[in-house]
């Protein structure tokens, strides 16, 4: 599980997915996120607990664009979390 200042995600390698377990901030929108490495399908609309990021392949890294923060990086080839950064990139 990766805990970020914005949301907490759980990785499911069997389903090749990430699930939003907890929101730590209101008003988040999927349009504000991008997959910056690997492959994954982001939901649309407001971010909600239980949302699923599907079809994750490779080393998937998610970035919150407005804050330029890495939400986390997940290795779907072996099921481990590569990196979880909670601070902003400058």
Biopython code that builds the backbone (N, CA, C, O; Angstrom):
import numpy as np
from Bio.PDB.StructureBuilder import StructureBuilder

atoms = [
    (1, "UNK", "N", (0.852, -1.169, 0.000)),
    (1, "UNK", "CA", (0.000, 0.000, 0.000)),
    (1, "UNK", "C", (0.897, 1.230, 0.000)),
    (1, "UNK", "O", (1.904, 1.270, 0.706)),
    (2, "UNK", "N", (0.534, 2.226, -0.785)),
    (2, "UNK", "CA", (1.266, 3.484, -0.824)),
    (2, "UNK", "C", (0.381, 4.568, -0.261)),
    (2, "UNK", "O", (-0.749, 4.757, -0.712)),
    (3, "UNK", "N", (0.898, 5.287, 0.731)),
    (3, "UNK", "CA", (0.162, 6.384, 1.334)),
    (3, "UNK", "C", (0.785, 7.682, 0.846)),
    (3, "UNK", "O", (1.972, 7.925, 1.062)),
    (4, "UNK", "N", (0.005, 8.496, 0.202)),
    (4, "UNK", "CA", (0.445, 9.770, -0.347)),
    (4, "UNK", "C", (-0.384, 10.851, 0.312)),
    (4, "UNK", "O", (-1.451, 10.560, 0.853)),
    (5, "UNK", "N", (0.072, 12.075, 0.282)),
    (5, "UNK", "CA", (-0.665, 13.172, 0.892)),
    (5, "UNK", "C", (-2.056, 13.331, 0.274)),
    (5, "UNK", "O", (-2.932, 13.921, 0.906)),
    (6, "UNK", "N", (-2.285, 12.822, -0.940)),
    (6, "UNK", "CA", (-3.554, 12.996, -1.627)),
    (6, "UNK", "C", (-4.454, 11.772, -1.535)),
    (6, "UNK", "O", (-5.671, 11.907, -1.414)),
    (7, "UNK", "N", (-3.867, 10.577, -1.592)),
    (7, "UNK", "CA", (-4.673, 9.348, -1.591)),
    (7, "UNK", "C", (-3.804, 8.156, -1.201)),
    (7, "UNK", "O", (-2.576, 8.217, -1.254)),
    (8, "UNK", "N", (-4.472, 7.071, -0.807)),
    (8, "UNK", "CA", (-3.797, 5.815, -0.484)),
    (8, "UNK", "C", (-4.236, 4.784, -1.516)),
    (8, "UNK", "O", (-5.430, 4.583, -1.738)),
    (9, "UNK", "N", (-3.256, 4.132, -2.146)),
    (9, "UNK", "CA", (-3.527, 3.130, -3.175)),
    (9, "UNK", "C", (-3.051, 1.755, -2.724)),
    (9, "UNK", "O", (-2.057, 1.629, -2.008)),
    (10, "UNK", "N", (-3.780, 0.726, -3.156)),
    (10, "UNK", "CA", (-3.367, -0.654, -2.933)),
    (10, "UNK", "C", (-3.169, -1.317, -4.289)),
    (10, "UNK", "O", (-3.992, -1.172, -5.193)),
    (11, "UNK", "N", (-2.070, -2.043, -4.416)),
    (11, "UNK", "CA", (-1.728, -2.725, -5.659)),
    (11, "UNK", "C", (-2.277, -4.147, -5.647)),
    (11, "UNK", "O", (-2.177, -4.852, -4.643)),
    (12, "UNK", "N", (-2.860, -4.563, -6.776)),
    (12, "UNK", "CA", (-3.320, -5.940, -6.951)),
    (12, "UNK", "C", (-2.679, -6.476, -8.225)),
    (12, "UNK", "O", (-3.172, -6.241, -9.328)),
    (13, "UNK", "N", (-1.573, -7.201, -8.058)),
    (13, "UNK", "CA", (-0.832, -7.682, -9.221)),
    (13, "UNK", "C", (-1.638, -8.718, -10.011)),
    (13, "UNK", "O", (-1.550, -8.767, -11.238)),
    (14, "UNK", "N", (-2.412, -9.532, -9.322)),
    (14, "UNK", "CA", (-3.210, -10.557, -9.995)),
    (14, "UNK", "C", (-4.210, -9.924, -10.967)),
    (14, "UNK", "O", (-4.398, -10.417, -12.080)),
    (15, "UNK", "N", (-4.847, -8.835, -10.543)),
    (15, "UNK", "CA", (-5.830, -8.143, -11.379)),
    (15, "UNK", "C", (-5.190, -7.034, -12.234)),
    (15, "UNK", "O", (-5.877, -6.369, -13.010)),
    (16, "UNK", "N", (-3.866, -6.843, -12.083)),
    (16, "UNK", "CA", (-3.135, -5.766, -12.764)),
    (16, "UNK", "C", (-3.840, -4.429, -12.556)),
    (16, "UNK", "O", (-4.155, -3.714, -13.507)),
    (17, "UNK", "N", (-4.079, -4.110, -11.266)),
    (17, "UNK", "CA", (-4.827, -2.900, -10.955)),
    (17, "UNK", "C", (-4.319, -2.229, -9.689)),
    (17, "UNK", "O", (-3.608, -2.830, -8.883)),
    (18, "UNK", "N", (-4.703, -0.966, -9.537)),
    (18, "UNK", "CA", (-4.481, -0.192, -8.324)),
    (18, "UNK", "C", (-5.846, 0.283, -7.858)),
    (18, "UNK", "O", (-6.664, 0.715, -8.670)),
    (19, "UNK", "N", (-6.101, 0.205, -6.553)),
    (19, "UNK", "CA", (-7.392, 0.594, -6.006)),
    (19, "UNK", "C", (-7.193, 1.745, -5.020)),
    (19, "UNK", "O", (-6.308, 1.689, -4.166)),
    (20, "UNK", "N", (-8.008, 2.774, -5.139)),
    (20, "UNK", "CA", (-7.983, 3.893, -4.191)),
    (20, "UNK", "C", (-8.634, 3.399, -2.898)),
    (20, "UNK", "O", (-9.833, 3.122, -2.868)),
    (21, "UNK", "N", (-7.837, 3.290, -1.832)),
    (21, "UNK", "CA", (-8.335, 2.814, -0.548)),
    (21, "UNK", "C", (-8.855, 3.950, 0.325)),
    (21, "UNK", "O", (-9.827, 3.787, 1.062)),
    (22, "UNK", "N", (-8.188, 5.117, 0.232)),
    (22, "UNK", "CA", (-8.568, 6.237, 1.091)),
    (22, "UNK", "C", (-8.173, 7.540, 0.410)),
    (22, "UNK", "O", (-7.095, 7.649, -0.174)),
    (23, "UNK", "N", (-9.058, 8.524, 0.495)),
    (23, "UNK", "CA", (-8.745, 9.870, 0.019)),
    (23, "UNK", "C", (-8.286, 10.702, 1.203)),
    (23, "UNK", "O", (-8.882, 10.648, 2.279)),
    (24, "UNK", "N", (-7.234, 11.465, 1.001)),
    (24, "UNK", "CA", (-6.702, 12.317, 2.057)),
    (24, "UNK", "C", (-6.994, 13.788, 1.777)),
    (24, "UNK", "O", (-6.587, 14.666, 2.537)),
    (25, "UNK", "N", (-7.696, 14.045, 0.689)),
    (25, "UNK", "CA", (-8.026, 15.414, 0.298)),
    (25, "UNK", "C", (-9.299, 15.374, -0.554)),
    (25, "UNK", "O", (-9.480, 14.457, -1.355)),
    (26, "UNK", "N", (-10.161, 16.345, -0.386)),
    (26, "UNK", "CA", (-11.381, 16.436, -1.180)),
    (26, "UNK", "C", (-11.115, 17.146, -2.499)),
    (26, "UNK", "O", (-10.127, 17.867, -2.640)),
    (27, "UNK", "N", (-11.998, 16.937, -3.457)),
    (27, "UNK", "CA", (-11.954, 17.681, -4.711)),
    (27, "UNK", "C", (-10.928, 17.197, -5.724)),
    (27, "UNK", "O", (-10.619, 17.924, -6.668)),
    (28, "UNK", "N", (-10.386, 15.987, -5.557)),
    (28, "UNK", "CA", (-9.409, 15.467, -6.515)),
    (28, "UNK", "C", (-10.120, 14.994, -7.778)),
    (28, "UNK", "O", (-11.213, 14.431, -7.716)),
    (29, "UNK", "N", (-9.481, 15.233, -8.935)),
    (29, "UNK", "CA", (-10.045, 14.822, -10.225)),
    (29, "UNK", "C", (-9.023, 13.976, -10.967)),
    (29, "UNK", "O", (-7.826, 14.259, -10.923)),
    (30, "UNK", "N", (-9.494, 12.937, -11.649)),
    (30, "UNK", "CA", (-8.590, 12.076, -12.410)),
    (30, "UNK", "C", (-7.915, 12.835, -13.537)),
    (30, "UNK", "O", (-6.825, 12.450, -13.961)),
    (31, "UNK", "N", (-8.521, 13.896, -14.032)),
    (31, "UNK", "CA", (-7.890, 14.710, -15.082)),
    (31, "UNK", "C", (-6.580, 15.334, -14.615)),
    (31, "UNK", "O", (-5.757, 15.732, -15.439)),
    (32, "UNK", "N", (-6.377, 15.423, -13.304)),
    (32, "UNK", "CA", (-5.156, 16.020, -12.746)),
    (32, "UNK", "C", (-4.022, 15.013, -12.599)),
    (32, "UNK", "O", (-2.947, 15.367, -12.115)),
    (33, "UNK", "N", (-4.242, 13.759, -13.008)),
    (33, "UNK", "CA", (-3.221, 12.710, -12.895)),
    (33, "UNK", "C", (-2.784, 12.237, -14.266)),
    (33, "UNK", "O", (-3.538, 12.299, -15.236)),
    (34, "UNK", "N", (-1.535, 11.757, -14.326)),
    (34, "UNK", "CA", (-1.046, 11.160, -15.569)),
    (34, "UNK", "C", (-0.199, 9.942, -15.236)),
    (34, "UNK", "O", (0.422, 9.859, -14.176)),
    (35, "UNK", "N", (-0.193, 9.003, -16.167)),
    (35, "UNK", "CA", (0.699, 7.852, -16.088)),
    (35, "UNK", "C", (1.994, 8.300, -16.755)),
    (35, "UNK", "O", (2.023, 8.500, -17.970)),
    (36, "UNK", "N", (3.065, 8.460, -15.980)),
    (36, "UNK", "CA", (4.306, 8.988, -16.551)),
    (36, "UNK", "C", (5.304, 7.891, -16.916)),
    (36, "UNK", "O", (6.342, 8.189, -17.507)),
    (37, "UNK", "N", (5.020, 6.635, -16.583)),
    (37, "UNK", "CA", (5.781, 5.500, -17.103)),
    (37, "UNK", "C", (4.919, 4.259, -16.997)),
    (37, "UNK", "O", (3.961, 4.223, -16.225)),
    (38, "UNK", "N", (5.257, 3.248, -17.767)),
    (38, "UNK", "CA", (4.438, 2.053, -17.819)),
    (38, "UNK", "C", (3.132, 2.334, -18.541)),
    (38, "UNK", "O", (3.003, 3.330, -19.253)),
    (39, "UNK", "N", (2.163, 1.444, -18.350)),
    (39, "UNK", "CA", (0.856, 1.596, -18.983)),
    (39, "UNK", "C", (-0.232, 1.324, -17.954)),
    (39, "UNK", "O", (-0.111, 0.414, -17.135)),
    (40, "UNK", "N", (-1.302, 2.125, -18.004)),
    (40, "UNK", "CA", (-2.455, 1.934, -17.132)),
    (40, "UNK", "C", (-3.600, 2.796, -17.648)),
    (40, "UNK", "O", (-3.384, 3.808, -18.314)),
    (41, "UNK", "N", (-4.814, 2.379, -17.329)),
    (41, "UNK", "CA", (-6.004, 3.135, -17.713)),
    (41, "UNK", "C", (-6.583, 3.807, -16.469)),
    (41, "UNK", "O", (-7.048, 3.139, -15.545)),
    (42, "UNK", "N", (-6.546, 5.141, -16.463)),
    (42, "UNK", "CA", (-7.089, 5.897, -15.347)),
    (42, "UNK", "C", (-8.596, 6.056, -15.500)),
    (42, "UNK", "O", (-9.101, 6.161, -16.617)),
    (43, "UNK", "N", (-9.323, 6.074, -14.366)),
    (43, "UNK", "CA", (-10.751, 6.382, -14.433)),
    (43, "UNK", "C", (-10.946, 7.843, -14.856)),
    (43, "UNK", "O", (-9.974, 8.567, -15.073)),
    (44, "UNK", "N", (-12.200, 8.267, -14.971)),
    (44, "UNK", "CA", (-12.486, 9.671, -15.261)),
    (44, "UNK", "C", (-13.385, 10.222, -14.167)),
    (44, "UNK", "O", (-13.946, 9.469, -13.370)),
    (45, "UNK", "N", (-13.517, 11.540, -14.137)),
    (45, "UNK", "CA", (-14.368, 12.192, -13.142)),
    (45, "UNK", "C", (-13.641, 12.435, -11.838)),
    (45, "UNK", "O", (-12.411, 12.434, -11.797)),
    (46, "UNK", "N", (-14.399, 12.645, -10.768)),
    (46, "UNK", "CA", (-13.773, 12.872, -9.465)),
    (46, "UNK", "C", (-13.156, 11.580, -8.917)),
    (46, "UNK", "O", (-13.671, 10.489, -9.159)),
    (47, "UNK", "N", (-12.057, 11.713, -8.182)),
    (47, "UNK", "CA", (-11.421, 10.554, -7.552)),
    (47, "UNK", "C", (-12.282, 10.151, -6.354)),
    (47, "UNK", "O", (-12.658, 10.994, -5.540)),
    (48, "UNK", "N", (-12.592, 8.849, -6.255)),
    (48, "UNK", "CA", (-13.417, 8.336, -5.160)),
    (48, "UNK", "C", (-12.787, 7.067, -4.595)),
    (48, "UNK", "O", (-12.107, 6.327, -5.307)),
    (49, "UNK", "N", (-13.020, 6.828, -3.316)),
    (49, "UNK", "CA", (-12.574, 5.573, -2.713)),
    (49, "UNK", "C", (-13.210, 4.421, -3.482)),
    (49, "UNK", "O", (-14.399, 4.454, -3.797)),
    (50, "UNK", "N", (-12.411, 3.408, -3.779)),
    (50, "UNK", "CA", (-12.888, 2.264, -4.540)),
    (50, "UNK", "C", (-12.620, 2.367, -6.036)),
    (50, "UNK", "O", (-12.778, 1.381, -6.757)),
    (51, "UNK", "N", (-12.213, 3.557, -6.523)),
    (51, "UNK", "CA", (-11.854, 3.690, -7.937)),
    (51, "UNK", "C", (-10.721, 2.732, -8.266)),
    (51, "UNK", "O", (-9.858, 2.458, -7.432)),
    (52, "UNK", "N", (-10.736, 2.226, -9.499)),
    (52, "UNK", "CA", (-9.736, 1.248, -9.925)),
    (52, "UNK", "C", (-8.994, 1.758, -11.148)),
    (52, "UNK", "O", (-9.603, 2.207, -12.118)),
    (53, "UNK", "N", (-7.676, 1.683, -11.088)),
    (53, "UNK", "CA", (-6.810, 1.957, -12.238)),
    (53, "UNK", "C", (-6.522, 0.589, -12.847)),
    (53, "UNK", "O", (-5.911, -0.265, -12.205)),
    (54, "UNK", "N", (-6.962, 0.384, -14.086)),
    (54, "UNK", "CA", (-6.937, -0.929, -14.735)),
    (54, "UNK", "C", (-5.768, -1.103, -15.698)),
    (54, "UNK", "O", (-5.090, -0.147, -16.071)),
    (55, "UNK", "N", (-5.557, -2.363, -16.085)),
    (55, "UNK", "CA", (-4.608, -2.756, -17.140)),
    (55, "UNK", "C", (-3.205, -2.212, -16.899)),
    (55, "UNK", "O", (-2.558, -1.707, -17.817)),
    (56, "UNK", "N", (-2.748, -2.318, -15.667)),
    (56, "UNK", "CA", (-1.401, -1.836, -15.319)),
    (56, "UNK", "C", (-0.365, -2.821, -15.849)),
    (56, "UNK", "O", (-0.454, -4.027, -15.621)),
    (57, "UNK", "N", (0.620, -2.279, -16.562)),
    (57, "UNK", "CA", (1.700, -3.114, -17.108)),
    (57, "UNK", "C", (3.029, -2.383, -16.969)),
    (57, "UNK", "O", (3.111, -1.165, -17.128)),
    (58, "UNK", "N", (4.068, -3.159, -16.670)),
    (58, "UNK", "CA", (5.403, -2.596, -16.534)),
    (58, "UNK", "C", (5.556, -1.852, -15.224)),
    (58, "UNK", "O", (4.881, -2.156, -14.242)),
    (59, "UNK", "N", (6.447, -0.875, -15.216)),
    (59, "UNK", "CA", (6.689, -0.041, -14.045)),
    (59, "UNK", "C", (5.792, 1.186, -14.150)),
    (59, "UNK", "O", (6.146, 2.166, -14.806)),
    (60, "UNK", "N", (4.637, 1.130, -13.506)),
    (60, "UNK", "CA", (3.637, 2.192, -13.600)),
    (60, "UNK", "C", (3.943, 3.279, -12.572)),
    (60, "UNK", "O", (4.011, 3.010, -11.372)),
    (61, "UNK", "N", (4.125, 4.496, -13.049)),
    (61, "UNK", "CA", (4.330, 5.654, -12.178)),
    (61, "UNK", "C", (3.188, 6.632, -12.421)),
    (61, "UNK", "O", (2.840, 6.928, -13.563)),
    (62, "UNK", "N", (2.607, 7.132, -11.322)),
    (62, "UNK", "CA", (1.496, 8.077, -11.395)),
    (62, "UNK", "C", (1.928, 9.421, -10.819)),
    (62, "UNK", "O", (2.552, 9.489, -9.760)),
    (63, "UNK", "N", (1.581, 10.488, -11.536)),
    (63, "UNK", "CA", (1.968, 11.836, -11.110)),
    (63, "UNK", "C", (0.735, 12.714, -10.990)),
    (63, "UNK", "O", (-0.141, 12.704, -11.854)),
    (64, "UNK", "N", (0.681, 13.486, -9.882)),
    (64, "UNK", "CA", (-0.345, 14.509, -9.707)),
    (64, "UNK", "C", (0.210, 15.775, -10.358)),
    (64, "UNK", "O", (1.127, 16.401, -9.826)),
    (65, "UNK", "N", (-0.344, 16.146, -11.500)),
    (65, "UNK", "CA", (0.199, 17.218, -12.340)),
    (65, "UNK", "C", (0.205, 18.584, -11.643)),
    (65, "UNK", "O", (1.230, 19.263, -11.686)),
    (66, "UNK", "N", (-0.900, 19.025, -10.999)),
    (66, "UNK", "CA", (-0.882, 20.371, -10.399)),
    (66, "UNK", "C", (0.214, 20.592, -9.361)),
    (66, "UNK", "O", (0.739, 21.700, -9.245)),
    (67, "UNK", "N", (0.566, 19.543, -8.601)),
    (67, "UNK", "CA", (1.613, 19.690, -7.587)),
    (67, "UNK", "C", (2.944, 19.096, -8.035)),
    (67, "UNK", "O", (3.938, 19.168, -7.311)),
    (68, "UNK", "N", (2.960, 18.506, -9.238)),
    (68, "UNK", "CA", (4.148, 17.831, -9.760)),
    (68, "UNK", "C", (4.692, 16.805, -8.764)),
    (68, "UNK", "O", (5.904, 16.676, -8.586)),
    (69, "UNK", "N", (3.772, 16.076, -8.117)),
    (69, "UNK", "CA", (4.150, 15.083, -7.115)),
    (69, "UNK", "C", (3.955, 13.677, -7.669)),
    (69, "UNK", "O", (2.962, 13.385, -8.334)),
    (70, "UNK", "N", (4.918, 12.820, -7.382)),
    (70, "UNK", "CA", (4.804, 11.420, -7.746)),
    (70, "UNK", "C", (3.914, 10.737, -6.713)),
    (70, "UNK", "O", (4.235, 10.720, -5.525)),
    (71, "UNK", "N", (2.795, 10.173, -7.167)),
    (71, "UNK", "CA", (1.883, 9.469, -6.268)),
    (71, "UNK", "C", (2.470, 8.122, -5.870)),
    (71, "UNK", "O", (2.259, 7.654, -4.751)),
    (72, "UNK", "N", (3.196, 7.508, -6.772)),
    (72, "UNK", "CA", (3.829, 6.229, -6.486)),
    (72, "UNK", "C", (4.256, 5.561, -7.764)),
    (72, "UNK", "O", (3.808, 5.921, -8.852)),
    (73, "UNK", "N", (5.131, 4.580, -7.624)),
    (73, "UNK", "CA", (5.586, 3.775, -8.758)),
    (73, "UNK", "C", (5.416, 2.317, -8.364)),
    (73, "UNK", "O", (5.796, 1.912, -7.266)),
    (74, "UNK", "N", (4.843, 1.534, -9.268)),
    (74, "UNK", "CA", (4.470, 0.157, -8.971)),
    (74, "UNK", "C", (4.991, -0.756, -10.064)),
    (74, "UNK", "O", (4.769, -0.503, -11.249)),
    (75, "UNK", "N", (5.682, -1.817, -9.672)),
    (75, "UNK", "CA", (6.254, -2.758, -10.634)),
    (75, "UNK", "C", (5.310, -3.940, -10.786)),
    (75, "UNK", "O", (5.239, -4.798, -9.906)),
    (76, "UNK", "N", (4.592, -3.988, -11.891)),
    (76, "UNK", "CA", (3.648, -5.070, -12.122)),
    (76, "UNK", "C", (4.309, -6.312, -12.709)),
    (76, "UNK", "O", (3.629, -7.311, -12.944)),
    (77, "UNK", "N", (5.610, -6.273, -12.949)),
    (77, "UNK", "CA", (6.283, -7.483, -13.414)),
    (77, "UNK", "C", (6.619, -8.411, -12.250)),
    (77, "UNK", "O", (6.687, -9.626, -12.438)),
    (78, "UNK", "N", (6.832, -7.860, -11.042)),
    (78, "UNK", "CA", (7.128, -8.721, -9.891)),
    (78, "UNK", "C", (6.287, -8.401, -8.660)),
    (78, "UNK", "O", (6.449, -9.042, -7.622)),
    (79, "UNK", "N", (5.377, -7.406, -8.759)),
    (79, "UNK", "CA", (4.449, -7.120, -7.676)),
    (79, "UNK", "C", (4.968, -6.220, -6.575)),
    (79, "UNK", "O", (4.281, -6.037, -5.571)),
    (80, "UNK", "N", (6.155, -5.648, -6.724)),
    (80, "UNK", "CA", (6.687, -4.821, -5.652)),
    (80, "UNK", "C", (6.471, -3.333, -5.926)),
    (80, "UNK", "O", (6.291, -2.912, -7.068)),
    (81, "UNK", "N", (6.494, -2.566, -4.868)),
    (81, "UNK", "CA", (6.439, -1.113, -5.008)),
    (81, "UNK", "C", (7.861, -0.639, -5.190)),
    (81, "UNK", "O", (8.720, -0.915, -4.353)),
    (82, "UNK", "N", (8.125, 0.079, -6.285)),
    (82, "UNK", "CA", (9.473, 0.549, -6.579)),
    (82, "UNK", "C", (9.818, 1.750, -5.729)),
    (82, "UNK", "O", (10.883, 1.801, -5.114)),
    (83, "UNK", "N", (8.918, 2.716, -5.694)),
    (83, "UNK", "CA", (9.231, 3.988, -5.083)),
    (83, "UNK", "C", (7.936, 4.667, -4.678)),
    (83, "UNK", "O", (6.938, 4.594, -5.395)),
    (84, "UNK", "N", (7.952, 5.311, -3.556)),
    (84, "UNK", "CA", (6.802, 6.121, -3.163)),
    (84, "UNK", "C", (7.325, 7.444, -2.654)),
    (84, "UNK", "O", (7.985, 7.494, -1.616)),
    (85, "UNK", "N", (7.044, 8.490, -3.354)),
    (85, "UNK", "CA", (7.538, 9.815, -3.008)),
    (85, "UNK", "C", (6.350, 10.650, -2.571)),
    (85, "UNK", "O", (5.345, 10.717, -3.279)),
    (86, "UNK", "N", (6.453, 11.293, -1.404)),
    (86, "UNK", "CA", (5.349, 12.106, -0.927)),
    (86, "UNK", "C", (5.661, 13.591, -1.007)),
    (86, "UNK", "O", (4.796, 14.413, -0.702)),
    (87, "UNK", "N", (6.860, 13.955, -1.405)),
    (87, "UNK", "CA", (7.188, 15.369, -1.517)),
    (87, "UNK", "C", (7.110, 15.815, -2.966)),
    (87, "UNK", "O", (7.147, 14.998, -3.886)),
    (88, "UNK", "N", (7.000, 17.126, -3.154)),
    (88, "UNK", "CA", (6.917, 17.678, -4.496)),
    (88, "UNK", "C", (8.277, 17.655, -5.157)),
    (88, "UNK", "O", (9.306, 17.828, -4.505)),
    (89, "UNK", "N", (8.267, 17.437, -6.469)),
    (89, "UNK", "CA", (9.472, 17.573, -7.272)),
    (89, "UNK", "C", (9.652, 19.043, -7.583)),
    (89, "UNK", "O", (8.676, 19.731, -7.881)),
    (90, "UNK", "N", (10.847, 19.528, -7.524)),
    (90, "UNK", "CA", (11.125, 20.933, -7.864)),
    (90, "UNK", "C", (11.818, 21.019, -9.178)),
    (90, "UNK", "O", (12.137, 22.116, -9.637)),
]
sb = StructureBuilder()
sb.init_structure("model")
sb.init_model(0)
sb.init_chain("A")
sb.init_seg("    ")
for serial, (resi, resn, name, xyz) in enumerate(atoms, 1):
    if name == "N":
        sb.init_residue(resn, " ", resi, " ")
    sb.init_atom(name, np.array(xyz, "f"), 0.0, 1.0, " ", f" {name:<3s}", serial, name[0])
structure = sb.get_structure()
